[in-house]
Amino acid sequence: MNMSIKLIAAASIMAIAAPAAAQSSDDPFTGFRLEGLAGFDSSRAGSSVDDEANEDNDQSIEGLVYGVAAGYDFNAGSIVLGVEAELTDSTANTEFEDGDFEGFGFGDVDTGRDIYVGGRVGVLAAPTTMVYAKGGYTNARYNIENAFDGDEFRSSIEFDGYRVGAGVEQAFGSNAYAKLEYRYSNYSEAELDFDEGDTPVVDVGEIDTDRHQVLAGVGLRF
């Protein structure tokens, strides 16, 4: 978690230090940007986890992902280079469907916040249209709620991993834009955190969890 805080701080410093000049119609992909995001979110067991006893169990949870992002892009002529940071949440949670528990290996959980920091590289398909690829670090939280003898115990599992993706961004006027993006995240490490008490953090060890998302975003450049 300390690594994610350091990465977010570094990305923020880069964005603030860069000149936030007003955009012109001749250069729509340079400058500091803020955007809102929403779309489809699916977490599922990875390739090393298989439920052979029940072929109908897709071992996944789905929901709506939503959040905000900030970044800075620089149009270098033939390519566009950028850094970005995101904070999102999701409505996805485990549930029973037709008597079958639809989970992905971590018990009864609901999806919490996700922190992402990374970079992207784009090429112009048209003067106001950019196609890009992205990649970076992601730290996701899945919340656990347990009860015993009338008392509730809150804890969470934090996943560390990487994210890659691709998308298309369309500029409108001098500073507005919209984008459509697909991204894939893989988490290979996890730890169990308890919200109350002196219980130490528990290292879950190596895991294999996949996350697929399709998001739309709208934003402004400054």
KASULRA-V762220 format. One line per field, one symbol per residue. phi: phi as a letter, one per 30 degrees, with the letter a starting at -180 (. if undefined). A space follows every 10 residues. Layout:
phi=???
//
This chain:
phi=.ddddddddd dddddddddc dddcddbdcb kdbbbcbalc bbcaddddbb cddbddddhb bbaccalbbb abcbdcjdbc cababbbbbb cdadacbhic dcbbjbidbb dcdbcbbabb bbbddaecbb cbbbalcbbc bbdcbbbbhi ccbcbbcccc abbbaaabbc dbidbcabbb bcbbbbccba bcccdbicdd dcddjdbbbc bcbbbcbbab cb
//
